Amino acid sequence: MRRPRGNYNRMMQTIYLDHNATTPLLPGVWEAMSAAPPGNPSSAHAAGRAARRALDDARERVAALLGAQPDEVTFTSGATEANNLAIFGFTSLAKPQAAVAFASHIEHPCVIEPLRQLEARGAKVEWLAADARGVVRGSPSAASLFCLMLANHETGAVQPVRDVARTLPPGAHLHCDAVQAVGKIPVSFRDLGATTLSLSAHKFGGPKGVGALLVRRGTALAPLTFGGHQQQGRRPGTEPVALVAGTAAALELAARDLEANRAKAEHLRARFWAALERTCAPVVLNGPEIGAADVIPTTLNVSFPGCRADLLLMALDLAGVACSTGSACSSGSLLPSPVLRAMGVSDERLRSALRFSFAPTQPPEEPDEAARRVAECVARVRGG
């Protein structure tokens, strides 16, 4: 598959509805990356100093856009590394056996798997349930570590991070995976009250291979890797200046058009769902309802009773519709979605669910053609 950009949907005759997995580069991001100085930002010569200035400038821009201070921004290879650093960096200092962690099964695999590792090392991990809309409830007072994402990757449900932060005991570490929220809704690290917050550039039109962990001032984190002084020793190694510059550029573009993009995405989501209701009944919406305020409008999770999701996914791929059964990091698994299971959906809904995710750059009429193709595939799978 060639690199998606601009009018890639029409060129490939494919309707790309998997933007939660990754997004094409926004216009201007590649140019920002190409303009980045080539030097090593740790070098003392002129080329190195130029790279350092570009790195510091990008760090300041990212911090300002996310309600953080520049020294609170640690660049990583992406959200998986950032989430691991937040979880293990905290519990390594607190000793894993003494940790009392709380999370739910709606979290992304790159949060759940580190917590499973903590369990194996003797930590106590309590798993919370989500309600039927996919929202986690409750804030245990005994937590030393609480992991709560800002927006769910499968249903788009926005979580009550700010409310949880207000109720945690002093010294508790609140980690927020904000990967699906950054660039789509306003995100302020300071206002959320989280201790750490992760993001990944390729989820909002930036380059792959770069993300960040925001770490509240005064928070001690043990590094996962060793061998350098960079980024306060939290993440040693040469910083990827071009990727960081692309991250800052993408975040600025997303922030500039935030409200307009949200309105476009809400239109796409509502139009697609209305078309599915007309042509694919019975269909069931998993997660917050259409028009709800507490949902990322780029995300729509739908069950098609009478269809096996894996068969429908393959049929849609052949029909030129790219979507998913859940997180890209667990797409190779044939197990039912742990997110939907945590929400208590029925087995039939669980095994017939697909995720469609949108971008405001898509043509407004595209949901109609996508729904037509989905309806044809649903009819074939149900009749097969």
C-alpha positions in Angstrom: 0.0 0.0 0.0 1.5 3.3 -1.0 1.9 6.1 1.6 -1.5 7.8 2.1 -1.7 11.5 1.5 -4.1 14.1 0.2 -6.6 12.3 -2.0 -5.3 8.8 -1.3 -8.8 7.4 -0.8 -9.8 8.1 -4.4 -6.4 7.1 -5.9 -6.6 3.7 -4.2 -10.3 3.4 -4.5 -10.2 2.5 -0.8 -12.2 4.2 1.9 -9.9 4.4 4.9 -11.9 4.2 8.1 -9.1 3.2 10.5 -7.7 6.6 11.6 -7.5 5.4 15.2 -4.8 3.0 14.1 -2.8 5.7 12.3 -3.3 8.9 10.3 -1.7 10.3 7.2 0.7 13.2 7.6 -1.0 16.5 7.7 0.1 19.0 5.0 3.2 20.9 6.2 4.4 18.2 8.6 6.8 16.7 6.1 8.2 20.1 5.2 8.8 20.8 8.9 10.7 17.5 9.3 12.7 18.2 6.1 13.7 21.6 7.4 15.1 20.3 10.7 18.9 20.7 11.2 20.8 17.4 10.7 23.2 17.8 13.6 23.2 15.8 16.9 21.6 18.1 19.5 24.1 17.0 22.1 27.1 18.1 20.0 28.9 21.3 20.9 29.7 22.5 17.4 27.5 24.8 15.3 25.5 22.1 13.6 24.8 20.5 17.0 23.8 23.9 18.5 21.4 24.4 15.6 19.8 21.0 16.2 19.5 21.8 19.9 17.7 25.1 19.2 15.3 23.3 16.9 14.7 20.6 19.5 14.1 23.1 22.3 11.8 25.2 20.2 9.7 22.1 19.3 9.6 21.1 23.0 8.4 24.5 24.0 5.6 24.5 21.4 4.4 21.0 22.4 4.4 22.0 26.0 2.5 25.2 25.4 -0.2 23.4 23.3 -0.7 20.8 26.0 -0.7 23.0 29.1 2.7 21.8 30.4 6.1 23.2 31.0 9.0 22.4 28.6 10.9 20.5 31.2 7.9 18.3 31.7 8.1 16.9 28.1 10.1 13.8 27.5 10.1 12.6 23.9 9.9 8.9 23.3 9.5 6.5 20.4 5.8 6.5 20.8 3.0 5.8 23.3 4.1 2.2 24.1 7.4 3.4 25.4 5.8 6.3 27.1 3.3 4.2 28.9 5.9 1.7 30.0 8.1 4.5 31.3 5.3 6.0 33.3 4.3 2.6 34.9 7.6 1.0 35.4 9.5 4.2 36.1 7.2 4.9 39.0 6.9 1.4 40.5 10.6 0.7 40.2 11.2 3.5 42.7 8.3 2.5 44.9 9.2 -1.2 44.6 6.7 -3.3 42.6 5.8 -5.5 45.5 4.5 -2.4 47.4 2.5 -1.0 44.5 -1.3 -1.0 44.6 -2.5 -0.3 41.1 -5.9 0.3 39.7 -7.0 0.2 36.1 -9.7 -1.3 33.9 -9.8 -3.5 30.9 -10.7 -0.7 28.6 -7.1 0.4 28.7 -4.9 0.0 25.6 -2.7 -3.2 25.6 0.4 -1.1 26.1 -1.0 -0.2 29.5 -2.6 -3.5 30.4 0.5 -5.6 29.6 2.9 -3.6 31.8 0.3 -3.9 34.6 0.2 -7.7 34.0 4.0 -7.7 34.4 3.7 -5.8 37.7 1.2 -8.5 38.9 3.7 -11.2 38.0 6.3 -9.3 40.1 4.1 -9.3 43.1 2.2 -6.0 42.8 -1.5 -5.9 43.6 -3.5 -4.8 40.6 -7.3 -4.2 40.9 -9.3 -4.3 37.7 -12.3 -1.9 37.6 -15.4 -2.4 35.5 -16.8 0.1 32.9 -20.4 0.9 32.5 -22.5 0.2 29.4 -21.3 3.4 27.7 -17.7 2.4 28.2 -16.9 4.8 31.1 -14.9 3.7 34.1 -16.5 4.6 37.5 -14.9 4.7 40.9 -11.7 6.1 42.4 -10.2 3.8 45.2 -8.6 5.7 48.0 -5.8 3.2 48.5 -4.2 3.4 45.1 -0.6 4.2 44.7 -0.9 4.0 40.9 -4.1 4.7 38.9 -4.1 4.3 35.1 -7.0 5.9 33.3 -7.0 6.8 29.6 -8.5 10.1 28.5 -10.4 8.6 25.4 -10.9 5.0 24.6 -9.4 3.7 21.4 -12.3 1.4 20.5 -15.5 3.3 21.6 -14.2 6.9 21.8 -15.7 7.2 25.3 -14.0 10.1 27.3 -13.0 9.1 30.8 -13.4 11.2 34.0 -9.7 11.8 34.5 -10.0 15.2 36.2 -12.6 13.8 38.7 -10.4 10.8 39.5 -7.3 13.1 40.0 -9.3 15.1 42.6 -10.1 12.1 44.7 -6.8 10.2 44.8 -4.7 10.2 48.0 -1.6 12.4 48.3 1.4 10.7 46.7 -0.7 8.6 44.3 0.5 8.5 40.7 -2.2 9.1 38.1 -1.1 8.0 34.6 -3.2 9.1 31.7 -2.9 7.6 28.2 -4.2 10.5 26.1 -3.2 9.0 22.7 -6.7 9.1 21.2 -7.5 12.5 22.7 -4.6 14.7 21.8 -5.3 16.7 18.6 -9.0 15.8 18.7 -10.2 17.5 21.9 -8.7 20.2 24.1 -6.1 18.6 26.4 -4.4 20.4 29.3 -1.9 18.5 31.3 -2.2 21.0 34.2 -6.0 21.0 34.3 -6.3 17.2 34.2 -4.3 16.8 37.3 -2.4 13.7 36.0 1.1 12.9 37.2 2.1 11.6 33.7 0.4 11.7 30.3 1.3 9.9 27.1 0.8 10.8 23.4 1.8 9.5 20.0 2.3 11.8 17.0 1.0 9.5 14.3 -2.5 9.6 15.9 -2.9 13.3 15.0 -1.3 13.7 11.6 2.4 13.5 12.8 5.1 11.1 11.9 5.3 7.5 13.2 8.1 6.5 15.6 7.8 9.5 18.0 5.6 10.3 21.0 6.0 11.9 24.4 5.5 11.5 28.1 4.5 14.5 30.1 5.9 14.2 33.7 4.7 16.6 36.4 7.5 18.7 37.9 9.0 17.0 41.0 8.0 13.5 39.9 10.7 10.9 40.2 10.8 8.3 37.5 13.4 5.6 37.0 14.6 5.3 33.4 14.0 2.1 31.5 17.3 2.4 29.5 20.7 3.7 30.3 23.6 5.2 28.5 23.2 9.0 28.3 22.3 12.2 29.9 19.6 13.3 27.5 16.1 14.4 28.7 17.1 14.6 32.3 18.3 11.0 32.2 14.7 9.7 31.8 15.1 8.7 28.2 18.8 8.6 27.2 19.8 8.6 23.6 20.0 11.1 20.7 16.7 12.9 20.3 15.2 12.5 16.8 15.0 16.2 16.0 13.2 15.8 12.6 10.5 13.6 14.2 10.1 16.0 17.1 9.8 18.9 14.7 7.1 17.0 12.9 5.3 16.3 16.1 5.2 20.0 17.0 4.0 21.0 13.5 1.2 18.4 13.5 0.1 19.4 17.0 -0.1 23.1 16.0 -2.1 22.3 12.9 -4.5 20.1 14.9 -4.9 22.7 17.6 -5.5 25.5 15.1 -8.4 23.6 13.5 -9.6 21.8 16.6 -13.2 23.0 16.7 -13.8 22.8 12.9 -12.3 19.4 12.8 -14.5 18.2 15.6 -17.6 19.4 13.8 -16.5 17.7 10.6 -15.8 14.4 12.4 -19.1 14.6 14.3 -20.9 15.0 10.9 -19.0 12.0 9.4 -19.8 9.8 12.4 -23.5 10.7 12.5 -23.9 10.4 8.8 -22.3 7.0 8.7 -24.3 5.7 11.6 -27.6 6.9 10.1 -26.7 5.1 6.9 -25.9 1.9 8.7 -29.2 2.0 10.6 -31.0 2.4 7.2 -29.2 -0.4 5.4 -27.7 -2.9 7.8 -30.3 -3.4 10.5 -30.0 -4.9 13.0 -27.0 -2.9 14.1 -26.0 -1.9 17.6 -23.9 1.1 18.7 -21.3 0.2 21.3 -20.3 3.2 23.5 -21.6 6.7 23.8 -24.6 7.7 21.7 -24.4 9.9 18.6 -24.1 13.6 19.6 -22.9 12.8 23.1 -20.4 15.4 24.5 -18.2 12.7 26.2 -17.0 11.0 23.1 -14.2 11.4 20.6 -16.2 11.9 17.4 -13.7 10.2 15.2 -14.7 6.8 16.6 -17.7 4.6 16.0 -17.9 1.0 17.3 -20.8 -1.1 15.8 -22.0 -4.6 16.2 -23.7 -6.4 13.3 -25.7 -9.3 14.9 -25.6 -12.4 12.6 -22.1 -11.6 11.4 -18.7 -12.8 12.6 -16.5 -9.8 12.8 -13.4 -11.5 11.4 -15.3 -12.6 8.3 -16.9 -9.2 7.9 -13.5 -7.5 8.2 -12.1 -9.6 5.4 -15.1 -9.0 3.2 -14.8 -5.2 3.8 -11.1 -5.3 3.0 -11.8 -6.9 -0.3 -14.6 -4.3 -0.9 -12.1 -1.5 -0.3 -13.1 -0.4 3.2 -10.3 -0.3 5.8 -11.6 -0.7 9.4 -10.6 -2.8 12.4 -11.9 -5.1 15.1 -10.1 -3.1 17.8 -6.7 -1.9 18.7 -4.1 -2.2 16.0 -1.7 -3.5 18.6 -4.0 -6.5 19.2 -5.5 -6.9 15.8 -3.7 -10.2 15.3 -5.7 -11.7 18.2 -8.9 -13.6 17.5 -10.1 -13.1 21.1 -13.1 -10.9 21.6 -12.5 -7.3 22.5 -11.5 -6.9 26.2 -12.9 -3.3 26.0 -16.4 -4.5 25.0 -16.2 -7.4 27.4 -15.4 -4.9 30.3 -18.6 -3.0 29.2 -20.7 -6.1 29.7 -22.0 -6.5 26.1 -23.5 -9.7 25.1 -21.5 -12.5 23.3 -23.3 -11.9 20.0 -22.5 -8.2 20.1 -19.0 -9.0 21.2 -18.2 -11.3 18.3 -19.8 -9.1 15.6 -18.2 -5.7 16.5 -16.1 -3.5 14.2 -14.5 -0.2 14.8 -14.7 2.6 12.2 -12.6 5.7 12.8 -12.7 9.0 10.8 -10.7 12.0 9.9 -11.9 15.5 9.2 -9.9 15.5 5.9 -12.4 13.0 4.4 -15.0 14.1 1.9 -18.3 14.7 3.6 -20.1 12.3 1.3 -17.7 9.4 1.8 -19.7 7.8 4.6 -22.6 7.1 2.2 -20.4 5.1 -0.1 -18.7 3.4 2.8 -22.1 2.4 4.3 -23.2 1.1 0.9 -20.2 -1.2 0.7 -20.7 -2.3 4.4 -24.3 -3.1 3.7 -23.4 -5.3 0.7 -20.8 -7.2 2.8 -23.1 -7.6 5.8 -25.8 -9.1 3.6 -23.3 -11.6 2.1 -21.9 -12.6 5.4 -25.3 -13.0 7.0 -26.6 -14.9 4.1 -23.5 -17.1 3.8 
